[in-house]
Amino acid sequence: MAAPTVSVVIPALNEERNIPHVFAQIPAGVHEVILIDGRSVDDTVGVARRLRPDVRVVQQCRKGKGNALACGFEAATGDVIAMIDADGSADPGEIPLFVAALVGGADFAKGTRFALGGGSSDITGLRAAGNWVLTAFFNFGYGRRYSDLCYGYNVFWRRHVPALGLDAWSPPGDDGRPFWGDGFEIETLIHVRVAQAGLRVAEVPSFEHDRIHGVSNLNAVRDGIRVVRTMFAEWSPRRRPRVLPAPPSRPARAANQEEPVR
């Protein structure tokens, strides 16, 4: 079987100083690199285009990491989608390990910092303890055996995007409220829906590095509550806030073209 083509999806907001490091670690031969810009006020887009003239830049439709990822998933054309943070914490050089897990039979490859070969120079004791509790709660509720729920390095077959039920194209509402899945709950939401769809998940050891430049928006208590809220909301679909139907697929645009998602 020919090696699958890989779309690297990178949501970014004011990451001009981190993009050079991230791009330098992307393995040669990837099918495409898609930068989803959250309307950065620095030179994130300009730096990306100077470093990779072939980069595809997508302007996300709404706000938040979740909407950025949904826009990137819709724009991707490769067989496989790799989600990479733009802050330098995830190593794109590990992508082949994740792809190997997919080729070996998994539907979805999930990074873990708590397996042999993985680790973190960033996680605190409080966050590690909270992650352990949240992971156990998730495993109990959704019949999984994860070792690391709260880690956002994920690689999966693009054909499974419809199972995630994300909305990329609807314009923001007049009331300004975010859609369900537009924020940092996206990573838990993805894993809940992967479990609900019965997809086969392989955990892949991964090392999490410190953010290179800038300050992280993570907050152990606030984000832990968000994770729990997501799990409870998804248990009862009628309780989900502001859920919209998944959009029909749309043809991808040409490489290096700025693509507003409408």
Secondary structure, DSSP 8 states (H G I E B T S, - for coil): -----EEEEEEESS-TTTHHHHHHHS-TT-SEEEEEE---SSSHHHHHHHH-TT-EEEE-SSSSHHHHHHHHHHH--SSEEEE--TTS-S-GGGHHHHHHHHHTT-SEEEEESSSTT-EESS--HHHHHHHHHHHHHHHHHHT---S-SS---EEEEGGGHHHH----SS---TT----TTSSTTHHHHHHHHHHHTT--EEEEE-EE---SSS-----HHHHHHHHHHHHHHHHSGGG-SS------------TT--EE--
